[in-house]
Structure formats: structure tokens, C-alpha cells
């Protein structure tokens, strides 16, 4: 059976919805900075919106251009519009088939599948697949699985029993709560909030120093931000 009997598959269309959600989330700070901001560093918010827009366009192009297929001999992926790429991994060279999902991927029922061969040039990620399609790909690429095609060219997957590699252990929680990544994870949202509030006249550092010194919070910053909101609502 030739490789042409196995059709090319596409990424999940919900990957486009994922990029749209990210786009909306990135445009909101820029819109608020332009409409409600004062003399603060509005360019930070606008720059973030531009980056989000470019990322959403890149995600749409990736979804349109990416195809993959699984044959009994290899796994292939084609990607790119201007610079076309065709990556091939022989099935006997596959070392890992991992799937990950961030919180937004989980909400949309998506998974990112990494097919690794130990060689960065031939390994690739499929971002993103439907959860059922990701599970199907795991089964197809399991050791001993085959992907025959019938006379109509439809694929039939032989089920392979799943093997449990690891189980959740509650002792992992305190271990991960005291490492450096936990500190960075907590600091990153505070840093983002600091730059988000700066254009509205709110300085979190000054507010924190005042709290530590036992001084009451100055109402000027909050009042200025509320005034901007009221003025924007009146003009609307």
C-alpha cells in the first residue's frame, strides 16, 4: 500500500478560536490605554496589543498551512506558506509522543502533541489537535500499532492497551511550591499589573510603600482612574 492511500489531516479548527480569544485579550489593554490613559507609558499596552494581533495572524497562517499524516512507515508534517517545510520521522525512530494542554487549550478541548525522534530537525509539534484526535494519534504511534488502509483508503487503527507511566502524587505540591519557578510565576502577574495600571495614574510601588509605612492610600490615583472611566462613559 502506497503512502498516497493515507490522507493528510488538518489541525483542529478550534485552534483558530484559541487565537481569536488571545487576540481579544491582547486588544483590550491597548484600547483601555488609548481611551482612558493619561501621560503614563501607554506604548506598553499598545505594543502588547500589536504583538497579540501579529500572534493571532501567525496562528491563522499556521492552521491553514499545516498538514500531517501517519503511514505504517513514517509520520509526516507539512507546514509554512512562504517557506514550505516537510518533516518526516520514521516510525522506528520515534522516541516520544507527548501531549500538553494549557488552561485555555483545556477549555477548548485541545492538545499540543509533540512527536520526538531525538533529532530536533525531524521532531515537530502539532498545535493544536482535538483531544480525541490526540488520543488517536497516541494509539497509532504506540509500539506495535499499525495503520492499515482498506480499499477505499480509509484508515483503521489497531487498538493497543494503554500503559500507565506515572500517577499523581500529592507530595509533588510542596516540592514545586518552593522552587524558583514558583516565585517567578507569582511575580509575573504583579509585574504585568504594574504596567497595566501605570497609564491610569496608579503606581503599585508607591501604594506598597505607603502600606508598609502605615500611611493611608492616597485617593488621587484611584480617583483619577475613576474620573477617566466616567468621562469615557459620558462621551460614549
LODRENDREN-86651 format. One record per residue (C-alpha): residue in three letters; x, y, z negated. Coordinates in steps of 0.02 Angstrom, whole numbers. Layout:
BEGIN
<res: ALA&east: X&north: Y&up: Z>
...
//
This chain:
BEGIN
<res: UNK&east: 0&north: 0&up: 0>
<res: UNK&east: 74&north: 168&up: 55>
<res: UNK&east: 84&north: 321&up: -57>
<res: UNK&east: -46&north: 409&up: 53>
<res: UNK&east: -179&north: 293&up: -18>
<res: UNK&east: -165&north: 383&up: -185>
<res: UNK&east: -245&north: 556&up: -178>
<res: UNK&east: -171&north: 714&up: -251>
<res: UNK&east: -254&north: 777&up: -410>
<res: UNK&east: -277&north: 954&up: -473>
<res: UNK&east: -260&north: 1035&up: -643>
<res: UNK&east: -420&north: 1066&up: -740>
<res: UNK&east: -519&north: 1218&up: -683>
<res: UNK&east: -536&north: 1263&up: -867>
<res: UNK&east: -354&north: 1317&up: -860>
<res: UNK&east: -419&north: 1469&up: -764>
<res: UNK&east: -543&north: 1506&up: -904>
<res: UNK&east: -397&north: 1496&up: -1025>
<res: UNK&east: -303&north: 1630&up: -928>
<res: UNK&east: -459&north: 1740&up: -921>
<res: UNK&east: -478&north: 1731&up: -1111>
<res: UNK&east: -295&north: 1779&up: -1131>
<res: UNK&east: -319&north: 1922&up: -1007>
<res: UNK&east: -467&north: 1994&up: -1103>
<res: UNK&east: -373&north: 1978&up: -1267>
<res: UNK&east: -223&north: 2072&up: -1195>
<res: UNK&east: -326&north: 2212&up: -1116>
<res: UNK&east: -421&north: 2257&up: -1275>
<res: UNK&east: -271&north: 2332&up: -1369>
<res: UNK&east: -221&north: 2434&up: -1216>
<res: UNK&east: -398&north: 2500&up: -1196>
<res: UNK&east: -410&north: 2548&up: -1379>
<res: UNK&east: -239&north: 2630&up: -1372>
<res: UNK&east: -285&north: 2739&up: -1222>
<res: UNK&east: -458&north: 2788&up: -1283>
<res: UNK&east: -431&north: 2805&up: -1471>
<res: UNK&east: -243&north: 2828&up: -1491>
<res: UNK&east: -157&north: 2989&up: -1541>
<res: UNK&east: 27&north: 3035&up: -1519>
<res: UNK&east: 88&north: 2863&up: -1575>
<res: UNK&east: 178&north: 2735&up: -1466>
<res: UNK&east: 32&north: 2693&up: -1352>
<res: UNK&east: 153&north: 2621&up: -1224>
<res: UNK&east: 174&north: 2467&up: -1333>
<res: UNK&east: -10&north: 2423&up: -1317>
<res: UNK&east: -20&north: 2468&up: -1133>
<res: UNK&east: 137&north: 2367&up: -1098>
<res: UNK&east: 61&north: 2217&up: -1185>
<res: UNK&east: -95&north: 2232&up: -1077>
<res: UNK&east: 10&north: 2238&up: -918>
<res: UNK&east: 106&north: 2084&up: -972>
<res: UNK&east: -58&north: 1994&up: -1008>
<res: UNK&east: -126&north: 2040&up: -836>
<res: UNK&east: 30&north: 1976&up: -748>
<res: UNK&east: 24&north: 1816&up: -851>
<res: UNK&east: -158&north: 1785&up: -803>
<res: UNK&east: -118&north: 1810&up: -618>
<res: UNK&east: 30&north: 1691&up: -633>
<res: UNK&east: -82&north: 1561&up: -715>
<res: UNK&east: -210&north: 1575&up: -574>
<res: UNK&east: -73&north: 1552&up: -443>
<res: UNK&east: -6&north: 1401&up: -538>
<res: UNK&east: -178&north: 1320&up: -542>
<res: UNK&east: -205&north: 1349&up: -356>
<res: UNK&east: -35&north: 1282&up: -304>
<res: UNK&east: -7&north: 1134&up: -421>
<res: UNK&east: -49&north: 956&up: -368>
<res: UNK&east: 8&north: 788&up: -439>
<res: UNK&east: -19&north: 604&up: -405>
<res: UNK&east: 25&north: 436&up: -481>
<res: UNK&east: 76&north: 287&up: -374>
<res: UNK&east: 142&north: 116&up: -426>
<res: UNK&east: 320&north: 175&up: -389>
<res: UNK&east: 326&north: 359&up: -443>
<res: UNK&east: 243&north: 513&up: -513>
<res: UNK&east: 246&north: 670&up: -404>
<res: UNK&east: 206&north: 853&up: -430>
<res: UNK&east: 197&north: 994&up: -303>
<res: UNK&east: 193&north: 1175&up: -360>
<res: UNK&east: 229&north: 1352&up: -303>
<res: UNK&east: 159&north: 1460&up: -163>
<res: UNK&east: 311&north: 1558&up: -103>
<res: UNK&east: 445&north: 1439&up: -167>
<res: UNK&east: 374&north: 1266&up: -148>
<res: UNK&east: 436&north: 1130&up: -267>
<res: UNK&east: 412&north: 943&up: -253>
<res: UNK&east: 468&north: 844&up: -405>
<res: UNK&east: 471&north: 655&up: -408>
<res: UNK&east: 501&north: 537&up: -553>
<res: UNK&east: 516&north: 350&up: -526>
<res: UNK&east: 408&north: 257&up: -650>
<res: UNK&east: 554&north: 155&up: -714>
<res: UNK&east: 644&north: 318&up: -755>
<res: UNK&east: 504&north: 391&up: -861>
<res: UNK&east: 560&north: 406&up: -1042>
<res: UNK&east: 421&north: 509&up: -1123>
<res: UNK&east: 242&north: 558&up: -1087>
<res: UNK&east: 192&north: 686&up: -1219>
<res: UNK&east: 36&north: 792&up: -1234>
<res: UNK&east: 17&north: 951&up: -1336>
<res: UNK&east: -126&north: 1072&up: -1365>
<res: UNK&east: -125&north: 1243&up: -1447>
<res: UNK&east: -282&north: 1303&up: -1533>
<res: UNK&east: -354&north: 1386&up: -1377>
<res: UNK&east: -319&north: 1229&up: -1275>
<res: UNK&east: -411&north: 1127&up: -1406>
<res: UNK&east: -563&north: 1242&up: -1398>
<res: UNK&east: -575&north: 1215&up: -1210>
<res: UNK&east: -535&north: 1029&up: -1220>
<res: UNK&east: -368&north: 1045&up: -1129>
<res: UNK&east: -198&north: 963&up: -1149>
<res: UNK&east: -23&north: 1002&up: -1084>
<res: UNK&east: 59&north: 840&up: -1027>
<res: UNK&east: 249&north: 829&up: -1015>
<res: UNK&east: 322&north: 692&up: -907>
<res: UNK&east: 505&north: 671&up: -954>
<res: UNK&east: 640&north: 569&up: -871>
<res: UNK&east: 790&north: 631&up: -971>
<res: UNK&east: 834&north: 744&up: -824>
<res: UNK&east: 773&north: 925&up: -829>
<res: UNK&east: 771&north: 935&up: -639>
<res: UNK&east: 642&north: 797&up: -619>
<res: UNK&east: 543&north: 817&up: -781>
<res: UNK&east: 389&north: 929&up: -774>
<res: UNK&east: 237&north: 992&up: -869>
<res: UNK&east: 55&north: 983&up: -813>
<res: UNK&east: -28&north: 1136&up: -891>
<res: UNK&east: -167&north: 1101&up: -915>
<res: UNK&east: -268&north: 941&up: -895>
<res: UNK&east: -438&north: 893&up: -961>
<res: UNK&east: -424&north: 790&up: -1120>
<res: UNK&east: -495&north: 635&up: -1036>
<res: UNK&east: -380&north: 656&up: -886>
<res: UNK&east: -231&north: 675&up: -1002>
<res: UNK&east: -278&north: 513&up: -1092>
<res: UNK&east: -299&north: 427&up: -924>
<res: UNK&east: -126&north: 485&up: -869>
<res: UNK&east: -53&north: 418&up: -1032>
<res: UNK&east: -129&north: 248&up: -999>
<res: UNK&east: -71&north: 246&up: -818>
<res: UNK&east: 108&north: 285&up: -865>
<res: UNK&east: 117&north: 163&up: -1011>
<res: UNK&east: 242&north: 20&up: -992>
<res: UNK&east: 166&north: -121&up: -891>
<res: UNK&east: 22&north: -20&up: -821>
<res: UNK&east: -10&north: -22&up: -633>
<res: UNK&east: -110&north: 92&up: -521>
<res: UNK&east: -179&north: -14&up: -377>
<res: UNK&east: -290&north: 60&up: -242>
<res: UNK&east: -437&north: -28&up: -162>
<res: UNK&east: -483&north: -24&up: 21>
<res: UNK&east: -571&north: 144&up: 2>
<res: UNK&east: -417&north: 224&up: -75>
<res: UNK&east: -497&north: 242&up: -247>
<res: UNK&east: -383&north: 221&up: -396>
<res: UNK&east: -411&north: 86&up: -526>
<res: UNK&east: -315&north: 91&up: -688>
<res: UNK&east: -274&north: -65&up: -788>
<res: UNK&east: -306&north: -32&up: -972>
<res: UNK&east: -156&north: -51&up: -1087>
<res: UNK&east: -179&north: -69&up: -1277>
<res: UNK&east: -126&north: 88&up: -1369>
<res: UNK&east: 20&north: 81&up: -1490>
<res: UNK&east: 20&north: 190&up: -1646>
<res: UNK&east: 186&north: 282&up: -1659>
<res: UNK&east: 155&north: 389&up: -1814>
<res: UNK&east: 17&north: 434&up: -1936>
<res: UNK&east: -18&north: 594&up: -2032>
<res: UNK&east: 73&north: 607&up: -2197>
<res: UNK&east: 19&north: 741&up: -2322>
<res: UNK&east: 200&north: 758&up: -2382>
<res: UNK&east: 241&north: 847&up: -2219>
<res: UNK&east: 144&north: 1002&up: -2278>
<res: UNK&east: 262&north: 1062&up: -2417>
<res: UNK&east: 411&north: 1015&up: -2310>
<res: UNK&east: 356&north: 1131&up: -2169>
<res: UNK&east: 298&north: 1270&up: -2286>
<res: UNK&east: 473&north: 1311&up: -2347>
<res: UNK&east: 571&north: 1317&up: -2183>
<res: UNK&east: 621&north: 1472&up: -2085>
<res: UNK&east: 486&north: 1447&up: -1955>
<res: UNK&east: 352&north: 1466&up: -2087>
<res: UNK&east: 423&north: 1637&up: -2133>
<res: UNK&east: 429&north: 1691&up: -1951>
<res: UNK&east: 252&north: 1629&up: -1923>
<res: UNK&east: 191&north: 1738&up: -2066>
<res: UNK&east: 296&north: 1890&up: -2014>
<res: UNK&east: 246&north: 1891&up: -1830>
<res: UNK&east: 62&north: 1938&up: -1858>
<res: UNK&east: 113&north: 2076&up: -1979>
<res: UNK&east: 236&north: 2147&up: -1852>
<res: UNK&east: 102&north: 2143&up: -1717>
<res: UNK&east: -25&north: 2227&up: -1833>
<res: UNK&east: 101&north: 2363&up: -1874>
<res: UNK&east: 125&north: 2411&up: -1691>
<res: UNK&east: -61&north: 2394&up: -1656>
<res: UNK&east: -107&north: 2521&up: -1792>
<res: UNK&east: 32&north: 2646&up: -1757>
<res: UNK&east: -59&north: 2735&up: -1613>
<res: UNK&east: -207&north: 2763&up: -1730>
<res: UNK&east: -100&north: 2852&up: -1861>
<res: UNK&east: -92&north: 2706&up: -1982>
<res: UNK&east: 82&north: 2661&up: -2048>
<res: UNK&east: 83&north: 2496&up: -2140>
<res: UNK&east: 258&north: 2527&up: -2208>
<res: UNK&east: 207&north: 2690&up: -2291>
<res: UNK&east: 50&north: 2607&up: -2358>
<res: UNK&east: 151&north: 2463&up: -2429>
<res: UNK&east: 275&north: 2581&up: -2513>
<res: UNK&east: 130&north: 2676&up: -2590>
<res: UNK&east: 53&north: 2518&up: -2659>
<res: UNK&east: 218&north: 2462&up: -2734>
<res: UNK&east: 243&north: 2635&up: -2811>
<res: UNK&east: 70&north: 2631&up: -2887>
<res: UNK&east: 6&north: 2775&up: -2781>
<res: UNK&east: -170&north: 2775&up: -2710>
<res: UNK&east: -186&north: 2751&up: -2523>
<res: UNK&east: -195&north: 2915&up: -2428>
<res: UNK&east: -361&north: 2931&up: -2339>
<res: UNK&east: -288&north: 3031&up: -2195>
<res: UNK&east: -236&north: 2884&up: -2087>
<res: UNK&east: -398&north: 2788&up: -2108>
<res: UNK&east: -498&north: 2948&up: -2087>
<res: UNK&east: -405&north: 2992&up: -1928>
<res: UNK&east: -438&north: 2820&up: -1856>
<res: UNK&east: -623&north: 2829&up: -1904>
<res: UNK&east: -633&north: 3003&up: -1827>
<res: UNK&east: -564&north: 2936&up: -1663>
<res: UNK&east: -693&north: 2797&up: -1664>
<res: UNK&east: -836&north: 2919&up: -1700>
<res: UNK&east: -779&north: 3038&up: -1564>
<res: UNK&east: -766&north: 2896&up: -1440>
<res: UNK&east: -942&north: 2840&up: -1484>
<res: UNK&east: -1010&north: 3016&up: -1468>
<res: UNK&east: -933&north: 3042&up: -1298>
<res: UNK&east: -997&north: 2873&up: -1241>
//
